[in-house]
Structures are given as structure tokens and as C-alpha cells.
Amino acid sequence: MNVALDCIPCYIKQTINTLAQTEIHEEQAREIIYQTLSLLPHLDPQGIPAENSTFILRKVNELMGIEDPFHNAKQESNDLALKLLPQLKERIRQSLDPLFMSLQIAVAGNIIDMGILKDFDVEGSIREAIEKSFARDDYVVFQQRLKEARKILILGDNSGEIAFDRLLAEQLSELGVEVTYAVKDRPILNDATMEDAAYVGMTDQFRVISNGSGFLGTILKDCSEEFKQVYQKADLVISKGQANYESLEALGREDRRLYFLLRAKCEIVAKDLGVQLGEMVFCCS
């Protein structure tokens, strides 16, 4: 998925939201914004939004001298999600279709996006996900393919959300599928890293690997050989979140193993998916 003019305000918003996680003075914050604005003309106009955002955000972190400005916020979102897990597990247990319910809960967690949405209502998102379900829904086809699958790779997205992904991984594992979960190699926005995976218990139950990259989304050319091998050997791949969609949507047109699970949080992505802003999807490209 290529960038559009409307991506430019999003770069600025992500910068401001990143600065808001710190205690730097307003004058310094303003200077950082000015310096990052000078990078905009040098971004690839034919590139991927997630890739361009990463270049901007890396510069912001460099100018602040802070490797992970979202560290405390990520911890808080993980704690919030963990508190909700017992009742969500019970909801899944009582469901007529536990796997489908776990997909709904996993996509509800996709609301935790501090780069785009400064304020979010996780519990409200869960209610909405269960009531409204998916605007695009390829679950029936996924079920058929799952019958023949042995290995499945989940591409993680945000902290907090990763706890809900654990419930999805549990359901897939109960169906006899070997689950591998991929996280970012280093901090970028509030994306999940190995630290988050360990904190929410994902590493206790499943194989968790770094994708070897610090880019938003999954930029395969920047990923490690280990990750690429796991990706190639997977029978199915569940791609969580908007940045993963942005970076893998074109590949998904040919790679029918790829399923995208996300909430459309910007007009550009919503239009590309053929859904309304804020709607949730579980679909092939």
C-alpha cells in the first residue's frame, strides 16, 4: 500500500504523540517538530506509510535521546489487558465458536494504537467487536484452510493487544496448530517487543521470535533470515494491525496464506479495504 498526501498529517500526529510521552519542554518539542518536518520532502512518495513513519519516528527518538519513549505507556496497556483476560477467557469458553470469539477479541485489542489514537476505550472496543463483528469476513475460508494447516505465524502489533493475541494463540493451539508469534526487534511507537511478550505470558506458552526489524509493520527486506524462514514455512499467517496491512497488502494479493486482522483507523486504509473508518476486518487481501 503506497503513501498518499493524507499520510503527511499522520506523520506529524505520530511525532506529537511521541513527544507527549515525555517531559521535555515545549520549546524543545517545537524544535524537534521543525527538524522532523524538514525530512518530509526526502521521504519516498512511492513508499509504504509504515516505512516512512519509521524514518520520522527514529529521528524523533534520536533528537530526544530516548530509545523507548512509550515504555511506561506500554507497561500500562499490558497491565490493563491482563486485568481483562480472566473475563475474556470465560467469554471465549462460553462461546458457540471459541476461535471466532478469540478473533473478535484480538481485533478489539487493535484499538490500542498510541501513534494514531491518543485516547482509546479497550472495553468499549471489545463490546463493539462482539456486537458488530467484521465488515469484511473471510472466516469460513480460513476455517477450511486451517484444517490442513500445521504451522501458523501471527505477526504481532501493539503492546496490550498482545495479551489478547495470547487468547487467539491458545485457541489455535487447541486445534492442533503449532503457533509462532513475531514481535519487533526494538522499540518503535507502542509496538510489542520481546519484553512485552514475556510480560503478558506469551513466551511461557508459545514460540516467540523477533522479526529482526525495528520498522513499523513488517518490511520483509529489513527482517532477519530467521524470521523470513519461519514466514516461508508457515501454512497460514495472521497479520495483526494497520501497519502490517500497509506493508504486506501488496504481497497478500498473491500470497493466499495471509490473513489481515485489524481495525481501519485511517481513511486511507479504510478506503483500500473497502470499509468504513473504524470498522474491523478479518480478510485475505
TORPA-976093 format. One record per residue: residue in one letter; x, y, z of N, C-alpha, C in turn. Coordinates in Angstrom, 3 decimals. Example, Ala and Ser with C-alpha at 12.3 -4.5 7.8 and 13.67 -1.06 7.14 Angstrom:
<pts>
PT:A:13.190:-5.690:7.800:12.300:-4.500:7.800:13.200:-3.300:7.800 .
PT:S:12.850:-2.250:7.080:13.670:-1.060:7.140:12.900:0.030:7.870 .
</pts>
This chain:
<pts>
PT:M:0.847:-1.179:0.000:0.000:0.000:0.000:0.887:1.236:0.000 .
PT:N:0.718:2.100:-1.010:1.569:3.273:-1.154:1.050:4.454:-0.341 .
PT:V:1.958:5.394:-0.091:1.596:6.587:0.664:0.670:7.487:-0.142 .
PT:A:-0.038:8.334:0.563:-0.890:9.348:-0.047:-0.610:10.675:0.651 .
PT:L:-1.114:11.747:0.084:-0.896:13.058:0.703:-1.434:13.108:2.131 .
PT:D:-2.527:12.386:2.364:-3.127:12.382:3.704:-2.249:11.699:4.747 .
PT:C:-1.172:11.025:4.305:-0.258:10.401:5.256:0.582:11.454:5.986 .
PT:I:0.796:12.592:5.349:1.674:13.613:5.924:1.177:14.106:7.285 .
PT:P:-0.121:14.462:7.430:-0.592:14.853:8.766:-0.418:13.754:9.809 .
PT:C:-0.478:12.507:9.362:-0.319:11.377:10.295:1.119:11.312:10.808 .
PT:Y:2.097:11.584:9.947:3.485:11.615:10.401:3.650:12.642:11.519 .
PT:I:3.024:13.798:11.309:3.132:14.875:12.298:2.423:14.481:13.597 .
PT:K:1.252:13.854:13.463:0.494:13.429:14.642:1.267:12.390:15.441 .
PT:Q:1.904:11.460:14.760:2.696:10.443:15.448:3.866:11.089:16.190 .
PT:T:4.451:12.103:15.569:5.540:12.832:16.213:5.062:13.507:17.488 .
PT:I:3.936:14.198:17.400:3.389:14.911:18.563:3.008:13.928:19.667 .
PT:N:2.397:12.808:19.293:2.019:11.809:20.299:3.243:11.191:20.973 .
PT:T:4.322:11.050:20.211:5.565:10.540:20.788:6.143:11.532:21.785 .
PT:L:6.183:12.796:21.402:6.696:13.840:22.283:5.862:13.940:23.571 .
PT:A:4.573:13.680:23.444:3.667:13.783:24.594:3.943:12.711:25.655 .
PT:Q:4.684:11.669:25.286:5.010:10.619:26.243:6.158:11.022:27.169 .
PT:T:6.792:12.165:26.874:7.977:12.579:27.616:7.691:13.857:28.415 .
PT:E:8.697:14.304:29.117:8.564:15.524:29.904:9.462:16.639:29.362 .
PT:I:9.780:16.598:28.093:10.636:17.636:27.521:9.871:18.960:27.447 .
PT:H:10.594:20.041:27.478:9.977:21.360:27.453:9.340:21.630:26.093 .
PT:E:8.319:22.480:26.126:7.589:22.784:24.898:8.502:23.376:23.828 .
PT:E:9.442:24.204:24.235:10.350:24.815:23.261:11.187:23.763:22.550 .
PT:Q:11.677:22.767:23.307:12.457:21.685:22.710:11.578:20.818:21.813 .
PT:A:10.352:20.566:22.264:9.422:19.764:21.460:9.140:20.448:20.128 .
PT:R:8.947:21.764:20.179:8.668:22.511:18.960:9.853:22.427:17.985 .
PT:E:11.060:22.496:18.517:12.260:22.426:17.675:12.383:21.044:17.025 .
PT:I:12.038:20.006:17.777:12.077:18.648:17.218:11.067:18.505:16.091 .
PT:I:9.884:19.062:16.274:8.864:19.012:15.219:9.379:19.712:13.972 .
PT:Y:9.995:20.878:14.131:10.524:21.608:12.983:11.591:20.788:12.258 .
PT:Q:12.453:20.121:13.014:13.519:19.329:12.392:12.970:18.107:11.657 .
PT:T:11.931:17.504:12.214:11.358:16.344:11.525:10.560:16.765:10.296 .
PT:L:9.965:17.941:10.335:9.249:18.434:9.150:10.188:18.570:7.963 .
PT:S:11.454:18.877:8.236:12.416:19.030:7.142:12.724:17.705:6.451 .
PT:L:12.342:16.594:7.091:12.572:15.276:6.491:11.505:14.903:5.464 .
PT:L:10.351:15.547:5.566:9.218:15.149:4.728:9.527:15.159:3.236 .
PT:P:10.208:16.182:2.692:10.482:16.176:1.249:11.376:15.030:0.800 .
PT:H:12.081:14.400:1.750:13.031:13.338:1.402:12.432:11.935:1.543 .
PT:L:11.191:11.845:1.995:10.535:10.542:2.101:10.131:10.047:0.727 .
PT:D:10.089:8.736:0.582:9.749:8.119:-0.708:8.257:8.288:-0.995 .
PT:P:7.888:9.065:-2.015:6.464:9.259:-2.309:5.788:8.001:-2.838 .
PT:Q:6.580:7.015:-3.245:6.039:5.735:-3.711:6.226:4.649:-2.657 .
PT:G:6.629:5.064:-1.468:6.922:4.092:-0.422:5.687:3.621:0.320 .
PT:I:5.925:2.979:1.444:4.873:2.434:2.296:4.709:3.374:3.489 .
PT:P:3.487:3.716:3.872:3.292:4.629:5.002:4.044:4.213:6.261 .
PT:A:3.992:2.931:6.593:4.653:2.452:7.809:6.163:2.650:7.744 .
PT:E:6.730:2.500:6.564:8.173:2.665:6.396:8.568:4.131:6.564 .
PT:N:7.817:5.023:5.931:8.100:6.449:6.059:7.915:6.930:7.496 .
PT:S:6.864:6.443:8.159:6.632:6.814:9.557:7.821:6.428:10.426 .
PT:T:8.394:5.254:10.157:9.522:4.775:10.946:10.715:5.720:10.840 .
PT:F:11.011:6.183:9.631:12.134:7.109:9.454:11.932:8.371:10.287 .
PT:I:10.694:8.888:10.285:10.388:10.086:11.071:10.542:9.805:12.561 .
PT:L:9.961:8.704:13.020:9.952:8.398:14.451:11.346:8.086:14.987 .
PT:R:12.168:7.453:14.177:13.547:7.204:14.601:14.281:8.521:14.823 .
PT:K:14.021:9.476:13.950:14.658:10.785:14.078:14.174:11.489:15.355 .
PT:V:12.880:11.370:15.630:12.321:11.970:16.847:13.002:11.381:18.082 .
PT:N:13.103:10.066:18.138:13.740:9.416:19.290:15.206:9.832:19.418 .
PT:E:15.872:9.939:18.267:17.281:10.358:18.265:17.433:11.772:18.819 .
PT:L:16.569:12.679:18.369:16.653:14.066:18.820:16.322:14.206:20.300 .
PT:M:15.422:13.362:20.801:15.083:13.392:22.225:16.136:12.699:23.070 .
PT:G:16.888:11.773:22.442:17.842:10.975:23.201:17.167:9.925:24.046 .
PT:I:16.000:9.461:23.598:15.227:8.444:24.323:14.951:7.279:23.387 .
PT:E:15.393:6.079:23.766:15.229:4.912:22.904:13.774:4.452:22.823 .
PT:D:13.074:4.501:23.952:11.709:3.971:24.006:10.798:4.924:24.782 .
PT:P:10.354:6.008:24.150:9.515:6.980:24.863:8.172:6.427:25.310 .
PT:F:7.732:5.309:24.745:6.434:4.730:25.090:6.547:3.627:26.145 .
PT:H:7.718:3.482:26.757:7.935:2.338:27.656:6.893:2.277:28.771 .
PT:N:6.677:3.386:29.463:5.708:3.387:30.571:4.282:3.170:30.071 .
PT:A:3.953:3.797:28.947:2.610:3.650:28.383:2.354:2.203:27.960 .
PT:K:3.370:1.554:27.436:3.226:0.152:27.038:2.980:-0.729:28.264 .
PT:Q:3.695:-0.428:29.320:3.502:-1.190:30.565:2.065:-1.056:31.063 .
PT:E:1.543:0.168:31.006:0.176:0.411:31.453:-0.842:-0.327:30.588 .
PT:S:-0.629:-0.343:29.287:-1.582:-1.035:28.409:-1.508:-2.546:28.605 .
PT:N:-0.314:-3.075:28.874:-0.191:-4.506:29.176:-0.937:-4.853:30.461 .
PT:D:-0.778:-4.008:31.481:-1.467:-4.253:32.753:-2.978:-4.202:32.587 .
PT:L:-3.447:-3.240:31.803:-4.884:-3.122:31.548:-5.417:-4.370:30.862 .
PT:A:-4.709:-4.827:29.841:-5.154:-6.014:29.101:-5.150:-7.259:29.982 .
PT:L:-4.106:-7.407:30.796:-4.012:-8.585:31.663:-5.158:-8.643:32.669 .
PT:K:-5.589:-7.488:33.155:-6.718:-7.454:34.084:-8.004:-7.949:33.432 .
PT:L:-8.118:-7.747:32.132:-9.334:-8.138:31.420:-9.329:-9.605:30.987 .
PT:L:-8.156:-10.239:31.014:-8.047:-11.596:30.468:-8.970:-12.626:31.112 .
PT:P:-9.106:-12.671:32.442:-9.974:-13.705:33.027:-11.401:-13.657:32.496 .
PT:Q:-12.007:-12.468:32.421:-13.378:-12.396:31.927:-13.452:-12.684:30.434 .
PT:L:-12.400:-12.342:29.700:-12.394:-12.620:28.262:-12.225:-14.121:28.000 .
PT:K:-11.412:-14.766:28.809:-11.265:-16.224:28.690:-12.600:-16.919:28.937 .
PT:E:-13.332:-16.436:29.923:-14.637:-17.024:30.225:-15.615:-16.782:29.087 .
PT:R:-15.554:-15.616:28.485:-16.423:-15.318:27.342:-16.126:-16.263:26.177 .
PT:I:-14.843:-16.515:25.955:-14.458:-17.445:24.893:-14.939:-18.850:25.221 .
PT:R:-14.767:-19.266:26.477:-15.159:-20.614:26.899:-16.645:-20.857:26.689 .
PT:Q:-17.457:-19.844:26.913:-18.902:-19.987:26.791:-19.412:-19.782:25.358 .
PT:S:-18.532:-19.371:24.477:-18.944:-19.073:23.108:-19.268:-20.337:22.322 .
PT:L:-20.191:-20.225:21.381:-20.506:-21.345:20.488:-19.368:-21.618:19.520 .
PT:D:-18.583:-20.584:19.235:-17.430:-20.719:18.345:-16.251:-20.001:19.006 .
PT:P:-15.497:-20.696:19.852:-14.406:-20.064:20.609:-13.341:-19.416:19.729 .
PT:L:-13.022:-20.034:18.595:-11.996:-19.457:17.724:-12.455:-18.120:17.158 .
PT:F:-13.682:-18.062:16.690:-14.206:-16.811:16.133:-14.257:-15.731:17.214 .
PT:M:-14.669:-16.114:18.419:-14.717:-15.151:19.510:-13.321:-14.630:19.841 .
PT:S:-12.319:-15.499:19.779:-10.951:-15.067:20.081:-10.432:-14.120:19.010 .
PT:L:-10.870:-14.291:17.768:-10.509:-13.354:16.704:-11.152:-11.983:16.953 .
PT:Q:-12.401:-11.991:17.396:-13.088:-10.732:17.696:-12.394:-9.989:18.837 .
PT:I:-11.995:-10.731:19.858:-11.320:-10.111:20.999:-9.937:-9.601:20.590 .
PT:A:-9.238:-10.373:19.757:-7.916:-9.952:19.298:-7.988:-8.663:18.490 .
PT:V:-9.006:-8.533:17.643:-9.119:-7.315:16.839:-9.581:-6.146:17.700 .
PT:A:-10.319:-6.432:18.760:-10.725:-5.360:19.674:-9.499:-4.717:20.308 .
PT:G:-8.483:-5.525:20.596:-7.256:-5.001:21.173:-6.490:-4.105:20.232 .
PT:N:-6.805:-4.160:18.954:-6.119:-3.328:17.961:-6.427:-1.841:18.125 .
PT:I:-7.354:-1.509:19.020:-7.662:-0.102:19.301:-6.505:0.562:20.048 .
PT:I:-5.634:-0.260:20.678:-4.522:0.283:21.458:-3.413:0.727:20.507 .
PT:D:-3.541:1.909:19.967:-2.585:2.451:18.999:-2.247:3.876:19.407 .
PT:M:-1.132:4.050:20.074:-0.792:5.358:20.620:-0.198:6.303:19.587 .
PT:G:0.133:5.753:18.406:0.631:6.627:17.363:-0.481:7.392:16.682 .
PT:I:-1.658:6.773:16.573:-2.782:7.382:15.868:-3.860:7.840:16.846 .
PT:L:-4.197:6.982:17.807:-5.275:7.274:18.750:-4.687:7.533:20.121 .
PT:K:-4.683:8.787:20.528:-4.102:9.125:21.825:-4.955:8.585:22.967 .
PT:D:-6.274:8.612:22.799:-7.194:8.073:23.794:-7.963:6.909:23.186 .
PT:F:-8.153:5.859:23.953:-8.875:4.705:23.436:-9.628:4.021:24.571 .
PT:D:-10.690:3.327:24.191:-11.549:2.638:25.151:-11.513:1.148:24.829 .
PT:V:-10.669:0.403:25.524:-10.481:-1.017:25.219:-11.756:-1.813:25.478 .
PT:E:-12.380:-1.599:26.631:-13.586:-2.358:26.960:-14.722:-2.028:26.000 .
PT:G:-14.822:-0.765:25.605:-15.819:-0.378:24.611:-15.541:-1.025:23.276 .
PT:S:-14.266:-1.126:22.928:-13.887:-1.763:21.668:-14.240:-3.245:21.667 .
PT:I:-14.080:-3.897:22.812:-14.433:-5.316:22.915:-15.933:-5.504:22.705 .
PT:R:-16.728:-4.672:23.362:-18.182:-4.768:23.184:-18.566:-4.556:21.722 .
PT:E:-17.947:-3.556:21.103:-18.272:-3.250:19.711:-17.867:-4.383:18.778 .
PT:A:-16.687:-4.967:19.024:-16.200:-6.054:18.175:-17.134:-7.253:18.219 .
PT:I:-17.656:-7.546:19.393:-18.535:-8.700:19.547:-19.918:-8.418:18.957 .
PT:E:-20.383:-7.187:19.099:-21.712:-6.825:18.596:-21.743:-6.652:17.077 .
PT:K:-20.715:-6.015:16.525:-20.730:-5.671:15.104:-20.002:-6.675:14.223 .
PT:S:-19.059:-7.407:14.781:-18.262:-8.362:14.039:-17.485:-7.684:12.914 .
PT:F:-17.185:-8.428:11.846:-16.269:-7.943:10.814:-17.006:-7.378:9.604 .
PT:A:-16.523:-6.223:9.135:-17.083:-5.624:7.919:-16.686:-6.435:6.690 .
PT:R:-15.506:-7.005:6.728:-15.073:-7.994:5.733:-14.698:-9.249:6.494 .
PT:D:-15.257:-10.367:6.089:-15.156:-11.573:6.905:-14.842:-12.782:6.025 .
PT:D:-13.605:-13.270:6.099:-13.195:-14.468:5.365:-12.976:-15.643:6.321 .
PT:Y:-13.723:-15.634:7.412:-13.535:-16.654:8.436:-13.847:-18.059:7.931 .
PT:V:-14.881:-18.214:7.129:-15.261:-19.550:6.631:-14.132:-20.147:5.796 .
PT:V:-13.554:-19.332:4.933:-12.428:-19.809:4.106:-11.236:-20.132:5.000 .
PT:F:-10.996:-19.277:5.988:-9.895:-19.502:6.922:-10.077:-20.835:7.650 .
PT:Q:-11.291:-21.137:8.080:-11.564:-22.398:8.768:-11.201:-23.598:7.898 .
PT:Q:-11.523:-23.513:6.619:-11.211:-24.611:5.698:-9.710:-24.799:5.566 .
PT:R:-8.997:-23.710:5.427:-7.535:-23.788:5.278:-6.871:-24.224:6.574 .
PT:L:-7.480:-23.871:7.684:-6.926:-24.226:8.975:-6.935:-25.740:9.195 .
PT:K:-7.873:-26.439:8.577:-7.968:-27.892:8.721:-6.727:-28.585:8.187 .
PT:E:-6.064:-27.967:7.216:-4.879:-28.569:6.608:-3.584:-27.940:7.106 .
PT:A:-3.683:-26.947:7.968:-2.502:-26.221:8.441:-1.836:-26.947:9.607 .
PT:R:-0.528:-26.872:9.636:0.250:-27.417:10.752:0.982:-26.309:11.509 .
PT:K:1.384:-25.282:10.769:2.128:-24.175:11.375:1.460:-22.851:11.029 .
PT:I:1.310:-22.002:12.042:0.710:-20.695:11.812:1.576:-19.629:12.478 .
PT:L:1.766:-18.537:11.770:2.563:-17.419:12.262:1.639:-16.230:12.497 .
PT:I:1.712:-15.645:13.693:0.956:-14.432:13.992:1.940:-13.272:14.051 .
PT:L:1.688:-12.254:13.262:2.521:-11.057:13.256:1.932:-10.068:14.247 .
PT:G:2.600:-9.890:15.372:2.079:-9.034:16.420:2.086:-7.568:16.047 .
PT:D:1.322:-6.786:16.813:1.237:-5.356:16.561:1.612:-4.600:17.836 .
PT:N:0.632:-4.247:18.645:0.893:-3.351:19.770:1.005:-4.062:21.126 .
PT:S:1.624:-3.363:22.071:1.596:-3.801:23.460:0.141:-3.750:23.939 .
PT:G:-0.148:-4.455:25.008:-1.538:-4.528:25.464:-2.320:-5.493:24.594 .
PT:E:-2.426:-5.147:23.344:-3.083:-6.011:22.352:-2.473:-7.409:22.345 .
PT:I:-1.181:-7.501:22.621:-0.502:-8.793:22.584:-1.091:-9.769:23.598 .
PT:A:-1.632:-9.263:24.702:-2.265:-10.143:25.692:-3.520:-10.785:25.108 .
PT:F:-4.279:-10.019:24.333:-5.470:-10.566:23.683:-5.071:-11.565:22.598 .
PT:D:-3.939:-11.310:21.941:-3.446:-12.245:20.928:-3.105:-13.591:21.559 .
PT:R:-2.720:-13.571:22.815:-2.416:-14.821:23.513:-3.643:-15.721:23.562 .
PT:L:-4.819:-15.126:23.737:-6.059:-15.913:23.754:-6.326:-16.537:22.386 .
PT:L:-6.025:-15.784:21.325:-6.171:-16.318:19.962:-5.195:-17.471:19.744 .
PT:A:-3.955:-17.275:20.179:-2.946:-18.328:20.017:-3.358:-19.591:20.769 .
PT:E:-3.964:-19.425:21.940:-4.418:-20.580:22.714:-5.475:-21.376:21.959 .
PT:Q:-6.407:-20.690:21.329:-7.462:-21.378:20.578:-6.893:-22.113:19.373 .
PT:L:-5.976:-21.485:18.689:-5.344:-22.140:17.533:-4.553:-23.366:17.973 .
PT:S:-3.864:-23.250:19.105:-3.078:-24.360:19.620:-3.966:-25.533:20.011 .
PT:E:-5.141:-25.233:20.579:-6.071:-26.295:20.956:-6.583:-27.070:19.742 .
PT:L:-6.499:-26.446:18.571:-6.912:-27.118:17.338:-5.763:-27.912:16.718 .
PT:G:-4.643:-27.977:17.428:-3.525:-28.798:16.975:-2.543:-28.088:16.067 .
PT:V:-2.612:-26.757:16.022:-1.712:-25.990:15.160:-0.531:-25.479:15.977 .
PT:E:0.653:-25.556:15.411:1.853:-25.019:16.056:1.901:-23.508:15.809 .
PT:V:1.862:-22.735:16.886:1.788:-21.278:16.777:3.145:-20.637:17.055 .
PT:T:3.545:-19.746:16.162:4.713:-18.894:16.388:4.239:-17.452:16.352 .
PT:Y:4.741:-16.656:17.287:4.326:-15.256:17.394:5.544:-14.377:17.172 .
PT:A:5.411:-13.364:16.316:6.531:-12.490:15.978:6.338:-11.094:16.544 .
PT:V:7.398:-10.553:17.123:7.393:-9.199:17.692:8.511:-8.383:17.039 .
PT:K:8.508:-7.079:17.337:9.557:-6.198:16.825:10.876:-6.451:17.558 .
PT:D:11.967:-6.194:16.860:13.291:-6.417:17.440:13.677:-5.323:18.421 .
PT:R:13.130:-4.093:18.200:13.447:-2.972:19.082:12.270:-2.006:19.103 .
PT:P:12.257:-1.107:20.078:11.077:-0.250:20.254:10.805:0.679:19.076 .
PT:I:9.527:0.788:18.733:9.025:1.777:17.777:7.564:2.016:18.147 .
PT:L:7.211:3.284:18.401:5.885:3.607:18.945:5.571:2.672:20.122 .
PT:N:4.333:2.116:20.167:3.999:1.190:21.246:3.904:-0.245:20.743 .
PT:D:4.642:-0.537:19.659:4.649:-1.898:19.127:5.244:-2.878:20.141 .
PT:A:4.739:-4.101:20.114:5.170:-5.131:21.060:6.570:-5.634:20.729 .
PT:T:7.381:-5.791:21.772:8.712:-6.372:21.656:8.767:-7.635:22.523 .
PT:M:9.939:-8.263:22.573:10.081:-9.483:23.363:9.780:-9.209:24.839 .
PT:E:10.101:-8.016:25.303:9.807:-7.649:26.685:8.309:-7.720:26.968 .
PT:D:7.501:-7.225:26.029:6.047:-7.288:26.192:5.547:-8.728:26.137 .
PT:A:6.121:-9.511:25.223:5.704:-10.908:25.080:5.945:-11.683:26.362 .
PT:A:7.088:-11.430:26.997:7.392:-12.105:28.257:6.465:-11.625:29.371 .
PT:Y:6.194:-10.337:29.399:5.386:-9.754:30.469:3.952:-10.294:30.480 .
PT:V:3.366:-10.491:29.295:1.970:-10.952:29.242:1.869:-12.484:29.194 .
PT:G:3.004:-13.187:29.284:2.975:-14.642:29.335:2.970:-15.340:27.991 .
PT:M:3.140:-14.613:26.917:3.153:-15.243:25.593:4.342:-16.193:25.452 .
PT:T:5.504:-15.792:25.980:6.700:-16.623:25.851:6.614:-17.898:26.685 .
PT:D:5.742:-17.919:27.689:5.582:-19.115:28.524:4.839:-20.226:27.777 .
PT:Q:4.029:-19.843:26.818:3.159:-20.812:26.151:3.531:-21.103:24.700 .
PT:F:4.152:-20.126:24.045:4.372:-20.272:22.603:5.771:-19.837:22.196 .
PT:R:6.161:-20.284:21.029:7.426:-19.817:20.471:7.252:-18.366:20.033 .
PT:V:8.079:-17.489:20.554:8.042:-16.078:20.184:9.386:-15.721:19.572 .
PT:I:9.360:-15.086:18.414:10.598:-14.690:17.745:10.570:-13.195:17.435 .
PT:S:11.742:-12.609:17.370:11.863:-11.247:16.870:11.850:-11.301:15.345 .
PT:N:11.254:-10.289:14.713:11.323:-10.257:13.246:12.634:-9.635:12.762 .
PT:G:13.479:-9.246:13.719:14.784:-8.714:13.360:14.768:-7.276:12.897 .
PT:S:13.609:-6.640:12.983:13.441:-5.295:12.431:12.853:-4.350:13.469 .
PT:G:13.157:-3.065:13.302:12.561:-2.056:14.152:11.609:-1.160:13.398 .
PT:F:11.186:-1.596:12.210:10.227:-0.839:11.417:8.806:-1.092:11.907 .
PT:L:7.956:-0.091:11.768:6.523:-0.326:11.900:6.109:-1.306:10.811 .
PT:G:5.110:-2.131:11.095:4.684:-3.106:10.106:5.690:-4.229:9.976 .
PT:T:5.652:-4.910:8.824:6.606:-5.979:8.531:7.230:-5.684:7.178 .
PT:I:8.396:-5.068:7.203:9.149:-4.749:5.985:10.106:-5.905:5.757 .
PT:L:9.725:-6.844:4.895:10.454:-8.100:4.771:11.925:-7.911:4.437 .
PT:K:12.256:-6.903:3.632:13.665:-6.685:3.264:14.515:-6.315:4.467 .
PT:D:13.881:-5.858:5.542:14.612:-5.455:6.749:14.570:-6.529:7.829 .
PT:C:13.843:-7.610:7.584:13.680:-8.662:8.603:14.847:-9.643:8.578 .
PT:S:15.004:-10.364:9.678:16.103:-11.324:9.818:15.842:-12.569:8.976 .
PT:E:16.916:-13.314:8.725:16.789:-14.561:7.968:15.954:-15.579:8.742 .
PT:E:16.116:-15.585:10.079:15.316:-16.498:10.900:13.834:-16.227:10.698 .
PT:F:13.465:-14.956:10.767:12.058:-14.614:10.592:11.573:-14.992:9.194 .
PT:K:12.353:-14.681:8.185:11.950:-14.984:6.807:11.720:-16.475:6.614 .
PT:Q:12.554:-17.296:7.243:12.391:-18.749:7.124:11.101:-19.213:7.790 .
PT:V:10.827:-18.659:8.983:9.580:-19.009:9.678:8.380:-18.559:8.853 .
PT:Y:8.481:-17.371:8.292:7.405:-16.835:7.456:7.150:-17.746:6.254 .
PT:Q:8.204:-18.174:5.592:8.050:-19.000:4.397:7.487:-20.381:4.707 .
PT:K:7.821:-20.909:5.880:7.395:-22.264:6.238:5.991:-22.314:6.845 .
PT:A:5.435:-21.161:7.203:4.103:-21.137:7.813:3.031:-21.523:6.802 .
PT:D:2.066:-22.305:7.247:0.941:-22.672:6.378:-0.060:-21.536:6.295 .
PT:L:-0.177:-20.761:7.379:-1.050:-19.595:7.422:-0.355:-18.483:8.205 .
PT:V:-0.646:-17.254:7.834:-0.078:-16.097:8.516:-1.211:-15.141:8.868 .
PT:I:-1.331:-14.814:10.157:-2.308:-13.798:10.589:-1.538:-12.510:10.865 .
PT:S:-1.849:-11.496:10.096:-1.180:-10.207:10.182:-2.047:-9.255:10.991 .
PT:K:-1.551:-8.863:12.178:-2.322:-8.007:13.077:-2.028:-6.526:12.812 .
PT:G:-3.066:-5.717:12.739:-2.878:-4.279:12.777:-2.703:-3.595:11.439 .
PT:Q:-2.779:-2.283:11.514:-2.805:-1.451:10.315:-1.441:-1.360:9.633 .
PT:A:-0.364:-1.200:10.410:0.961:-1.070:9.809:1.369:-2.353:9.089 .
PT:N:1.026:-3.510:9.665:1.308:-4.767:8.975:0.506:-4.865:7.674 .
PT:Y:-0.721:-4.375:7.707:-1.519:-4.361:6.473:-0.866:-3.470:5.423 .
PT:E:-0.453:-2.273:5.833:0.174:-1.342:4.897:1.384:-1.965:4.209 .
PT:S:2.180:-2.709:4.982:3.429:-3.239:4.455:3.292:-4.580:3.738 .
PT:L:2.194:-5.304:3.960:2.054:-6.645:3.370:0.876:-6.777:2.419 .
PT:E:0.069:-5.729:2.297:-1.147:-5.792:1.469:-0.845:-6.210:0.036 .
PT:A:0.206:-5.644:-0.563:0.550:-5.972:-1.950:0.966:-7.437:-2.065 .
PT:L:1.730:-7.921:-1.097:2.156:-9.319:-1.099:0.965:-10.248:-0.921 .
PT:G:-0.008:-9.805:-0.132:-1.185:-10.619:0.133:-2.044:-10.886:-1.083 .
PT:R:-1.913:-10.076:-2.113:-2.684:-10.314:-3.334:-2.287:-11.622:-4.001 .
PT:E:-1.041:-12.038:-3.775:-0.547:-13.286:-4.371:-0.391:-14.389:-3.337 .
PT:D:-0.035:-14.006:-2.115:0.191:-14.989:-1.059:-1.118:-15.212:-0.308 .
PT:R:-1.816:-16.273:-0.666:-3.130:-16.528:-0.088:-3.059:-17.117:1.317 .
PT:R:-1.855:-17.272:1.848:-1.719:-17.700:3.245:-2.004:-16.544:4.195 .
PT:L:-1.936:-15.314:3.692:-2.002:-14.114:4.510:-3.441:-13.706:4.839 .
PT:Y:-3.708:-13.551:6.127:-4.998:-13.030:6.581:-4.739:-11.787:7.431 .
PT:F:-5.492:-10.736:7.169:-5.311:-9.471:7.875:-6.413:-9.289:8.910 .
PT:L:-5.991:-9.006:10.132:-6.903:-8.833:11.252:-6.635:-7.457:11.865 .
PT:L:-7.570:-6.518:11.635:-7.314:-5.147:12.072:-8.573:-4.304:12.127 .
PT:R:-8.440:-3.168:12.754:-9.435:-2.107:12.719:-8.883:-1.015:11.803 .
PT:A:-9.684:-0.528:10.864:-9.255:0.539:9.952:-9.296:1.871:10.688 .
PT:K:-8.116:2.376:11.049:-8.045:3.568:11.895:-7.712:4.840:11.116 .
PT:C:-7.622:4.742:9.804:-7.453:5.950:8.999:-8.237:5.788:7.705 .
PT:E:-8.619:6.915:7.118:-9.462:6.910:5.917:-8.788:6.187:4.752 .
PT:I:-7.476:6.332:4.636:-6.759:5.737:3.510:-6.821:4.216:3.577 .
PT:V:-6.542:3.666:4.748:-6.595:2.212:4.918:-8.030:1.711:4.764 .
PT:A:-8.987:2.443:5.324:-10.390:2.049:5.201:-10.806:1.986:3.732 .
PT:K:-10.421:2.982:2.975:-10.765:3.018:1.549:-10.115:1.862:0.816 .
PT:D:-8.855:1.584:1.146:-8.138:0.491:0.495:-8.798:-0.849:0.791 .
PT:L:-9.330:-0.983:2.003:-10.008:-2.225:2.404:-11.448:-2.291:1.914 .
PT:G:-11.986:-1.129:1.514:-13.382:-1.087:1.088:-14.355:-1.110:2.250 .
PT:V:-13.950:-0.525:3.384:-14.814:-0.484:4.567:-14.894:0.949:5.077 .
PT:Q:-15.721:1.157:6.103:-15.847:2.469:6.712:-14.777:2.658:7.786 .
PT:L:-14.430:3.906:8.045:-13.463:4.225:9.089:-13.899:3.615:10.424 .
PT:G:-12.983:2.927:11.071:-13.259:2.338:12.373:-13.785:0.901:12.312 .
PT:E:-14.140:0.428:11.125:-14.652:-0.937:11.016:-13.530:-1.958:11.122 .
PT:M:-13.904:-3.187:11.484:-12.940:-4.274:11.710:-13.044:-5.288:10.593 .
PT:V:-11.891:-5.871:10.251:-11.858:-6.845:9.169:-11.044:-8.068:9.563 .
PT:F:-11.410:-9.198:8.994:-10.593:-10.400:9.015:-10.682:-10.965:7.609 .
PT:C:-9.638:-10.710:6.823:-9.771:-10.999:5.392:-8.449:-11.302:4.730 .
PT:C:-8.537:-11.959:3.585:-7.406:-12.018:2.675:-7.349:-10.684:1.954 .
PT:S:-6.242:-10.376:1.344:-6.110:-9.082:0.659:-7.095:-8.978:-0.496 .
</pts>
